Amino acid sequence: MSASPLRESVIPLPSRMIEPVVLICGTVDHACDEQKDILESVGTVHKLEAQTREDFFESLAEGGTLSGVTHIYRHNSSADKIGVFDTALIERLPSSVKAICHNGAGYDQIDVTAATKRGIWVSHTPGAVDESTADVAMWLILTSLRRFDLSNQNAKQGKWKSGLIPGRDPNGKTLGIVGLGGIGCALARRAAAFGMSIIYHNRNPSPSAPKGAKYISSLAELLKQADVVSLNLPLNDQTRGTFGREQFERMKHGAVLINTARGGVVDEEGMLKALESRQLGVAALDVFPNEPHIDERLRDHPNVIVLPHVGTQSLDTEHKMELQTFRSIRSSIDRLLHNADDAGKPDFLVKEQQHL
């Protein structure tokens, strides 16, 4: 760690010289009272006022209103005004910034490599999103197998059961989970309660895998066995577009694909071709590569179920995510104020920085 810029960028200072300044970069809807208790009690809190990326850069410059910011609370909603936290943005952050604490489990909108080079920690909200995202994935599984989407459409159109064909039961089917992290484990528990057998593929067996979940070392073998495949992968350079034509061809004919991870993991053209050939029976999607845009071919396809990225959209989960982000910021501030050796490291670091 001694050679890391995350260490070298911070010189221990007396507590009286540390003046925490937190920027709320995005929305806070549920944990407003906790924000006062956790953050405002130890530092100054600013809300993002810039309406454009250029205005934001101006406020960060020397002498600007945000030139002394030390911590950034980030929510994806801020991208509408200032864009994602890419290399260009991170390079414009003042040297005072110690941590970017992201409200979200997925953090593909933040260039972690650029942040690390600048000596800036990055945290996220694992765990807080697990249950609600797994609920959505389970709903998509049930809807895909039983085709409740078509039943709902028929009933609303006054057609009753006209034209409907029987669906399939989850009981006795095999669910293949690609990426068994917190969300995958939560989904496995739910699916098992419906009588599904659980298999999963990770780089290595997961020590936290639920009882009865079987590790499959080969993705190709998992695809061969699974009636339903759920993608629970992070989006990064290694996973972007990696689930494509070859993977669809290896799936059981007529199998179901569930994606509550990130749209960019899937090659959409490959998925559409698999749907047209009926190799893929149903695609049930909560995420898309160019959100909020959804390809009209997916929107209009009878065997595609779409949701507008609502995996974590519940009052309870959004509150937990905001609170966890505040606590990450506070953990970093506390370590700075106490001149800790870990350079203001926040809790819940992203995977890429956990070894630092």
N, C-alpha and C positions, 0 to 999 in steps of 0.2 A: 504493500500500500504506500510505502514511502515515496515511490517514484510516480504515484498517481497525481495528476493535476488537481484532483478533488482534495488531496491533502495539501499539496503545495500552494493552492490558491488561498488557503486560510491560515493567517498567522495569529496565534492566540493573543487576545487582547483583554485588558481588564474589563470586567463586566460593565462598568460605567460607560465604556466607549461603544458598546453595542447598542444600536438604536434600531430595533426591528421595525421594518416598514413592509406591510403586506399589501399586495395588489390583488383585489378580487376581480379576476379576469373571466367573466361569465356570470351565470345566474346562481343565486342562492334563494331558494323558495321555501325551505322547510326548517332550516336550522339557524334562523336569524338570532334567536336568543342565545344559542350556544356560541355563535360567532362572537358575541359581546363578551361572554365569559371566558372563552378559550383564547381569542386573539386580541381583542381590544383591551383586555386587562394587562397585556404585556407589550403592546406596541401600537403604532399608528396603522390604521387600515384605510386604504383608498379603494374606490370602485372605478372600474374602467370607464373613462369618459370619451375616449377617442372613438370616432365614428368610422375612421379609415385606418388602414395600415400606415399610411404616411403620417397621419396625426399621432399614431401610437409611437412611431419612431422618433418624432419630434419631442414627445413628452419624456422619452427615455434619455435623450441627449443631455450632455452636461448643462446644468442650469434649468433643465426641464422639471416638470412637476413630479415625475417618477424617477428622476436620476439617482435617487438613493434607495430604491426599492431593494429589499433583501429576500423576500419570499413571494412567490406567485401562486395563487390558487387558480387553477385552470379548468374550465369547463368547455366542452366542444362548441357550445353556443357562441363562444367568443370568436370562432372562425368566421362567422357571418360578417364581422366588422374588420378584424385584423388578420384573418387568414390563419393557417395552421402554424405551429411552432417548428418551422423548417430551419434549415441552416441559416438562411438570410435573416430571419427574425432573431434567432438565438445569438448570432454574431453582433446584433445591435443592442443586446441587453447590457446594462451597466455592470461593471465588475463587482458591484455590491451584491448582486443576486447570488444567493447560496442554494436555493432549491426551487424547483418547479413541482408543485404538488397537484397532480391531475385528478379530477373527479371523474373516474371511470376506470374500468378494469383494462380495457383495450387502450393502448396509448400510441397507436400508429400515426397519430397526428403530431407527434413530438419526435424530433430528430435526437434520439438519445446519444448517438455518437457525437454530434456537435455539442450537446450539453456537457458531455463528459470531458471533451477537449477544453471546454471553458471552465471546468472545475465546478459544474453545477449538478447537484443531485436531482434525480427525478423519482417521484413516488407515484403510486396509483392506488386503486381501491379493490384489491382482491378480496374475496370472501363476502363483501357486502352485496355483491351482485349475484351470488351463486343461486340462491333459492328462487328468486323471481325469474331469472333467465331459464332455469331448469323447468319452471312452471310453463313458460311459453313453449319450450322445446317439447314438453310432454303433450301440451295441447295440440301442437302441430303434428305430432305422431298420431294421436287419436283421430284428429280430423282427417289426416291423410289416409289412414287405414279404413276408417268408417265412412269417409267422404261426407262428413257433416257439413262441409261448405256447400256442397251441391244440394243437400237436404234443406239447408237453411234458405238457399236461393229459391228452391221449388216452393217451399211453404210461403215465402213472402210474395211470390208471384201467383199464388192461388192454384198451383198445379198439383198440390198434395204429393203423392208418390209417383206421378206420371213420369216415365222415362228413367226413374232411378234404378240402379242395379245394386245388389247387396254388397256391402263393404266387407272388410276382413277384421277379425278380432286380433287385438294385440296379444292375447294369451297364446303362448306356444311359439310366438315369433322371436327371432333373434335380432337384438339391437347391437349394432357395431358402433362404438364411440371412438372417434378419431381425435385424440387429445384428451386424456382423462386427468383434468385438473379439478379445481373446486366445482365448477359448473358441471363437468362430466360426471363427477361422483354424485352430485345431487340429482342429476338426471337418471343415473343408474339406479338409485334407490327408488325413484318414482316408477321407472319402467318395470323393475322387479316386482313391485306391488301389483302391477297389471299382468303378471305372469310371463313377462318376457325374459328370455335368457340374455345375459349381458356378456359381450366380448369387447375388448378394447385394444387399441394400438397406440403406444407411446414409443419413444426411443428405448426406454427401459421400463420394467414392471413398476407400477406405482405402489409404494408402501401404504398409501391411504385408500387403495381400491376397496370398494364395498365387498363384503363377503359374497362369494359366488361369482364375482366378475372374473372372467378368464382373460389372461393376457395373450395376445397374438403378436408375435414378433414381426410378422410380415403384413404390410398393409394389403397386399394383393390377396392374401389368404383371408383376411377379415372381410374384404369386399366380396369374396366368393361365398362366404357363409352368411352374411347379414341380409335380413329382409328389410331392415331400416338402417340407414347410415346417418349418424349425426356428426356434424363437423363442429368441433370445439377447440379450434386452433387459433393462436394469435396470428395477426397479420404482420409479417416481416419479410425481409428479402428472401428468406429461405422458403416461405410458404405461399408467397404471392402467385396466384394462378396455377398452383401445383395440382389442384384437383380438376382434371380435364378429361379429354377424350379417352386416354388410356385407362384412367380410373373408372369411368362410366362403363367402358367395355368389360371391365373385370367384375362389375356388380352383377348380382342376380338379375335375370330378365324381369322387368316390372317392379324392381325394388324402389324404395322410397328414399329420397335425400332430404335431410333436415339441415338447415344452416342458420344458426343463431350466433355465429362467431363474427366473421367479417366477410362482406361480399367479395372482396378482392382475392380471397383464397380460391374461389371457383372461377374457372374459365367459362364465362357465360355462353360463348358460342358452342363450346363442347357440350354444355348442358342442354342447350336448345336442340342440338342435333340428336342427343340421346333421347330427349322427349319426343321428337318427331318420329324417330324410329321405334319408339315405345320400349327401348331398352331400359329407359328410366320411366317408371310408372307415374310417380308424383314427385314434384319438387316443392317443398314447403319452406319458405324463405322469410326471415325477419331482417335480413341485411343485404345490401347491394353495393356494388363497387363505386357508384357515382351518386350517392344519396344527396338530396332526396329524390333524384331521378330514378325511375324504374323503367327499364326497357319495355316498350309497349308490347313486344312479342311475349314477354313474361306475363304482363298484366292481363293480356287477352287470352292466354292459353288455358284451356279447360282443366288441364292437369297440373296447374301451378297455383299454389296458395301463397298469398303475399300478405305481409304485415309491415307497417311503417316503422320498423326498428323500435319495438316497444318492449324488448326483453327486460329492461330495468325500469320501465315506466310504471311504477306504483308509488304511492305516497310514502309507504314504509321504507322501501328500498332507496328512493331518492334521498330521504332523510338520513338514512344510514351512510350513504355515500358522501353526502356533504359533511356529516359529522366526522367520518373517518379522514376526510381530506383536511379538515381543520386540525384534527389531532396529529396528523403527520406534520403539518406546519408547526404546531406547538412543540412537538418533540424536537424538531430542528432548532427552533428558537431557544428552547431550554438548554440544549447542548452547547449552543453558542454562548449563552449567558453564563454558563458554568465552565467555559473554557475546556470543554470535553475534547478528548483526543481524536474523536471521529468527525471533526470539522463540520459540525452542524448537520450531520446525516439524519434525514427524517426516517420515521418508521415506514414500512411497506415500500421499500425500494423496488424499482423495476428489476427484472431478472438480469439485465445486462450489467447492472452496477452492484449486484449483491456480493461479488467477489472482491470488490475494492475496499 
